Amino acid sequence: MEENIRTQEEISLAEIFKILWRKVKVLIFALVIGAIFGGSLGVLTTFNEKYYGTTVEFYVNPKKDENQINNESQYGVYGAYGRHVMDNMTKLLGSESFAEQLLLDDDGLPTKFLSDENRAEIDAKIAEAGTPLAIKKSAVKTADDARTAMAEAQVVYNQKAKEWETELQILVAGGATVVEIETAREQCLGEAKRNLETAQDAKELAELAETKAIEDANTAVEAVRALWRETELYEELIVTVTESINYRYYDEEETDVDDLARSFIYVNVSVLNDEELANDLFDQLLIMLPRYVEKNMAIPSGYIGTNCQRITRLNEVEQTNSGYMLKTAIKYALLFGAVALVIASVVVIIIDRSNTRLRNYEATMEKFNVPVLGVIPTITEGENSEESKSDTEVQK
């Protein structure tokens, strides 16, 4: 008898299904409540999450001479950089120092990204930097003009030098004296030589002034940056920039990274809830990234520098997660609905199995292996009222 009781206490899949089917309304209710809760949670957590961004690609290759820039033949130098070189470059681009450069204007000042904290002091420092920056721009222009004048004077002198070589041969062939030759030489080269020497002296003086002006401007700009770096907004901006831009030198769809040609840098911009910042970062990347790569890229043997140019032209910043809230709400609804259904099913089964009462006389006979002599019927309240009504009618 005890063995039979133990056997009856075991539960089969069919019995589990029957238990769950008897409580199907409870299970559906739990499923609906879980789905509503999950969907609501998904909406609440993603209601204001809008990502703005785009992707842009740059082609990187070494150059052999200064004239070989943006030349079609440059595309023949393909995969010239090794994996470690590209690894290092993408790490540098993802660094905080490069992120800071994306937040600066053409003068190297953080004019667009200032908070109320220490703003007056920083604005005062920016105003102070205005004078040395203006002097620097003037000095650089003067030095560029001096270098141009020097180059033009050199061209004139070289032309006169070639003319003098021809004239000298004629004079020697004609038996001219030394005095005649010197006189002719002065007439041919004298003025061009003096102009060249004057241009060279002016260039040297202009470059000295340029160097001094650049140093003063850099000192003034660095004072502004040092004060800016002490603000809380600076740290927030750097974290935002480093988390919002991803750099890689391989296509993620490829399976074997070692076999990829390493001539491209892929940049992905994705900024949360700030379309203006996304546009600013994108515009700065188009300017700063080629300069940074050309300045810091290791140069392969046999070349003199690096060329980096954008190859995607139709990029523009746009919202990249359209429909994200709806997808998240559906995902959360399905997940929480399923969890609620499983939990409700487990609870229903546990409650049913913890109830040891015998529910029908067949189960009584099976469990105790004894016959049932009689069964007292269960009369519901509705049935009881109907029976009383019938009795009343009979009495009438």
C-alpha positions in Angstrom: 0.0 0.0 0.0 2.8 2.4 0.9 4.5 1.6 -2.5 1.2 2.5 -4.2 1.0 5.8 -2.3 4.6 6.7 -3.4 3.7 5.8 -7.0 0.7 8.0 -6.9 2.7 10.9 -5.5 4.8 11.1 -8.6 3.6 13.5 -11.3 3.6 13.0 -15.1 3.7 15.5 -17.9 0.0 14.8 -18.7 -0.9 15.6 -15.1 1.1 18.8 -15.2 -0.7 19.8 -18.4 -4.1 19.1 -16.8 -3.1 21.2 -13.7 -2.0 24.1 -15.9 -5.1 23.8 -18.2 -7.4 24.1 -15.2 -5.6 27.4 -14.3 -5.3 28.6 -17.9 -7.0 31.9 -17.1 -4.6 32.6 -14.2 -1.6 31.8 -16.5 -3.0 34.1 -19.3 -3.5 36.9 -16.7 0.1 36.5 -15.5 1.4 36.5 -19.1 -0.5 39.7 -19.9 0.6 41.5 -16.7 4.2 40.5 -17.3 4.1 41.7 -20.9 2.5 45.0 -19.9 5.1 45.5 -17.2 8.0 44.6 -19.5 6.7 46.7 -22.4 6.2 49.7 -20.1 9.7 49.3 -18.7 11.1 49.1 -22.2 9.3 52.4 -23.1 10.4 54.2 -20.0 14.0 53.2 -20.3 14.3 54.1 -24.0 11.8 56.9 -24.3 14.5 59.6 -24.6 17.3 57.5 -26.1 18.0 58.9 -29.6 21.4 58.2 -31.1 22.7 60.5 -33.8 25.7 59.7 -35.9 27.2 58.4 -39.2 30.2 56.5 -40.5 33.1 57.8 -42.6 36.1 56.1 -44.2 39.6 57.3 -44.8 42.3 55.9 -47.1 45.8 55.9 -45.7 48.9 55.3 -47.8 52.5 56.5 -47.9 53.8 59.1 -50.3 57.1 59.2 -52.2 57.4 63.0 -52.7 55.7 66.2 -51.9 54.0 66.4 -55.3 52.5 63.0 -55.0 49.4 64.0 -53.0 45.9 63.0 -53.9 47.3 61.5 -57.1 45.5 58.6 -58.7 48.7 56.6 -58.7 48.8 56.8 -54.9 46.1 54.1 -54.7 48.6 51.6 -56.0 50.4 51.6 -52.7 47.9 49.3 -51.0 48.2 47.7 -47.6 51.6 49.2 -46.9 51.1 49.5 -43.2 51.4 46.5 -40.8 48.9 45.4 -38.3 50.8 46.8 -35.3 51.1 50.2 -37.0 47.4 50.4 -37.6 46.6 49.1 -34.1 48.8 51.9 -32.6 47.2 54.5 -34.8 43.6 53.5 -33.9 44.5 53.5 -30.2 46.0 57.0 -30.6 42.8 58.2 -32.3 40.7 56.8 -29.5 42.8 58.5 -26.8 41.8 61.4 -24.6 44.4 63.7 -26.2 42.8 63.3 -29.6 39.3 63.6 -28.2 40.3 66.9 -26.7 41.4 68.2 -30.1 37.9 67.5 -31.5 36.5 69.9 -29.0 38.8 72.9 -29.9 38.3 75.6 -32.6 40.9 76.6 -35.2 42.9 78.5 -32.7 43.0 75.6 -30.3 40.5 77.1 -27.9 37.4 75.5 -26.3 35.1 78.3 -27.3 32.0 76.2 -27.9 32.2 73.8 -24.9 32.1 75.9 -21.8 29.8 75.6 -18.8 28.9 78.3 -16.3 31.6 76.9 -14.0 34.6 79.2 -14.2 33.2 80.6 -17.4 34.1 84.2 -16.6 37.7 83.3 -15.8 38.1 81.1 -18.9 36.6 83.8 -21.1 39.1 86.3 -19.6 41.9 83.9 -20.5 40.6 83.5 -24.0 40.5 87.2 -24.4 44.1 87.4 -23.2 45.1 84.8 -25.8 43.5 86.8 -28.5 46.5 89.2 -28.8 49.3 86.6 -29.1 47.1 84.6 -31.5 46.6 87.7 -33.7 50.4 88.3 -33.6 51.0 84.7 -34.5 48.7 84.9 -37.5 50.3 88.1 -38.7 53.8 86.6 -38.2 52.9 83.4 -40.0 51.6 85.4 -42.9 54.7 87.5 -43.0 56.9 84.5 -42.9 54.9 82.8 -45.7 55.3 85.9 -47.8 59.0 86.0 -47.1 59.4 82.4 -48.1 57.5 83.0 -51.3 59.6 86.1 -52.1 62.7 84.0 -51.3 61.6 81.3 -53.7 60.8 83.8 -56.4 64.2 85.5 -56.0 65.8 82.1 -56.2 64.1 81.3 -59.4 65.2 84.6 -61.0 68.7 84.1 -59.8 68.8 80.5 -61.2 67.6 81.9 -64.6 70.3 84.6 -64.6 72.9 82.0 -63.6 72.0 79.9 -66.7 72.2 83.0 -68.9 75.5 83.9 -67.4 76.9 80.4 -68.2 76.0 80.9 -71.9 77.4 84.5 -71.9 80.6 83.4 -70.2 81.3 80.8 -72.9 80.9 83.5 -75.5 83.2 85.9 -73.7 85.9 83.3 -73.2 85.7 82.2 -76.8 86.0 85.9 -77.8 89.2 86.4 -75.7 87.6 88.8 -73.2 89.8 90.0 -70.3 89.2 89.2 -66.6 88.0 92.7 -66.0 85.5 92.5 -68.9 84.3 89.1 -67.6 83.8 90.5 -64.1 82.0 93.5 -65.4 79.7 91.4 -67.5 79.1 89.0 -64.6 78.0 91.9 -62.4 75.7 93.2 -65.0 74.1 89.8 -65.4 74.0 88.4 -61.9 74.6 91.4 -59.6 71.0 92.6 -59.1 69.6 89.1 -59.0 72.1 88.1 -56.4 71.5 91.1 -54.2 67.7 90.5 -54.4 68.2 86.9 -53.4 70.4 87.9 -50.4 67.9 90.5 -49.3 65.1 88.0 -49.6 67.1 85.4 -47.6 67.8 87.9 -44.8 64.1 88.9 -44.7 63.0 85.3 -44.6 65.3 84.5 -41.7 64.1 87.5 -39.7 60.5 86.6 -40.5 60.9 83.0 -39.4 62.5 84.1 -36.1 59.6 86.3 -35.5 57.2 83.5 -36.5 58.8 81.1 -34.1 58.6 83.5 -31.2 55.0 84.4 -32.0 54.0 80.7 -32.2 55.6 80.0 -28.8 53.8 82.9 -27.2 50.5 81.9 -28.8 50.9 78.3 -27.7 51.7 79.4 -24.1 48.5 81.6 -24.0 46.4 78.8 -25.5 47.8 76.2 -23.1 46.9 78.5 -20.2 43.3 78.5 -21.4 43.2 74.7 -21.8 44.8 74.1 -18.3 42.0 76.1 -16.7 39.4 74.4 -18.9 40.7 70.9 -17.9 39.9 71.6 -14.3 36.1 71.9 -14.9 33.7 69.0 -14.5 32.3 69.6 -17.9 35.7 68.8 -19.5 35.8 65.3 -18.0 32.2 64.7 -19.1 32.9 65.9 -22.6 36.1 63.7 -22.9 34.2 60.6 -21.7 31.3 61.4 -24.1 33.6 61.8 -27.1 35.7 58.7 -26.4 32.5 56.6 -25.9 30.7 58.1 -29.0 33.4 57.6 -31.6 34.8 54.2 -32.6 37.9 53.7 -34.8 39.0 50.6 -36.5 41.2 49.6 -39.5 39.3 46.5 -40.5 35.8 45.6 -41.7 33.9 43.9 -38.9 32.1 41.7 -41.4 35.4 40.0 -42.3 36.4 36.9 -40.4 40.2 36.8 -40.7 41.7 40.1 -39.6 45.2 39.0 -40.4 44.4 38.8 -44.1 42.9 42.3 -44.4 44.7 45.0 -46.3 45.5 47.7 -43.9 45.0 50.9 -45.8 41.7 52.1 -44.4 40.5 53.7 -41.2 36.8 53.3 -40.5 35.2 55.8 -38.1 31.7 55.4 -36.5 30.1 58.3 -34.7 27.1 57.7 -32.4 26.1 60.4 -29.9 23.2 59.9 -27.4 20.5 62.7 -27.4 22.8 65.4 -28.8 22.5 66.0 -32.6 24.5 69.3 -32.4 27.5 67.6 -30.7 27.3 64.8 -33.3 27.5 67.3 -36.1 30.4 69.2 -34.4 32.4 66.0 -33.9 31.8 64.9 -37.5 32.9 68.2 -38.9 36.0 68.2 -36.7 36.9 64.6 -37.6 36.9 65.5 -41.3 39.6 68.2 -40.6 41.6 66.8 -37.6 41.8 63.1 -38.4 43.8 63.4 -41.7 46.2 65.9 -40.1 46.7 63.7 -37.0 47.3 60.6 -39.0 49.7 62.3 -41.4 51.6 63.7 -38.5 51.8 60.6 -36.3 51.7 57.6 -38.6 54.9 55.6 -38.8 56.4 56.0 -42.3 57.4 52.8 -44.2 61.0 52.5 -45.5 61.4 54.2 -48.9 58.7 56.9 -48.4 58.8 60.4 -47.0 55.4 60.7 -45.4 51.8 59.6 -45.1 48.7 60.7 -47.1 45.3 60.4 -45.5 42.1 61.4 -47.3 38.4 60.9 -46.9 36.9 58.6 -49.5 33.2 58.7 -48.5 31.6 61.9 -49.5 27.9 61.5 -48.9 27.9 61.0 -45.1 25.7 63.1 -43.0 24.6 62.9 -39.3 21.2 61.3 -38.8 19.3 59.4 -36.2 20.6 55.9 -36.2 18.2 54.1 -33.9 14.8 54.8 -35.4 12.2 52.4 -34.0 14.5 51.5 -31.2 11.9 52.2 -28.5 9.3 50.0 -30.1 11.8 47.1 -30.6 12.9 47.4 -27.0 9.4 47.5 -25.7 8.5 44.4 -27.7 11.6 42.6 -26.5 11.0 43.5 -22.9 7.3 42.5 -23.2 8.2 39.1 -24.6 10.9 38.5 -22.0 8.9 39.6 -18.9 5.7 37.9 -20.2 7.6 34.6 -20.6 9.2 35.0 -17.1 5.8 35.8 -15.6 4.2 32.7 -17.3 7.0 30.4 -16.1 6.7 31.7 -12.5 2.9 31.5 -12.6 3.1 27.9 -13.9 5.6 26.9 -11.2 3.4 28.5 -8.5 0.3 26.8 -9.8 1.9 23.4 -9.8 3.4 23.8 -6.3 0.1 24.9 -4.9 -1.7 22.0 -6.6 0.8 19.4 -5.4 0.9 20.8 -1.8 -2.9 20.2 -1.6 -3.0 16.6 -0.4 -6.8 16.3 -0.3 -8.4 13.6 -2.4 -10.6 15.2 -5.0 -12.7 12.2 -6.2 -13.6 8.7 -5.1 -11.6 7.1 -7.9 -8.4 8.7 -6.5 -9.4 7.4 -3.1 -9.8 3.8 -4.3 -6.5 4.0 -6.2 -4.5 5.5 -3.3 -5.8 3.3 -0.4 -6.8 0.2 -2.5 -10.2 0.0 -0.7 -13.7 0.2 -2.1 -15.8 3.4 -1.6 -19.1 2.5 0.0 -20.9 5.8 -0.6 -20.5 9.3 -2.0 -22.1 12.5 -0.6 -22.9 14.7 -3.5 -21.8 18.4 -3.5 -24.7 20.7 -3.8 -23.9 24.2 -4.9 -25.9 27.2 -3.7 -27.5 27.6 -7.1 -28.5 24.0 -7.2 -29.9 24.2 -3.7 -32.1 27.2 -4.6 -33.4 25.4 -7.7 -34.2 22.3 -5.6 -36.1 24.4 -3.0 -38.1 26.1 -5.8 -39.1 22.7 -7.2 -40.2 21.5 -3.8 -42.3 24.6 -3.4 -44.0 24.0 -6.7 -44.7 20.4 -5.8 -46.4 21.4 -2.6 -48.6 23.8 -4.4 
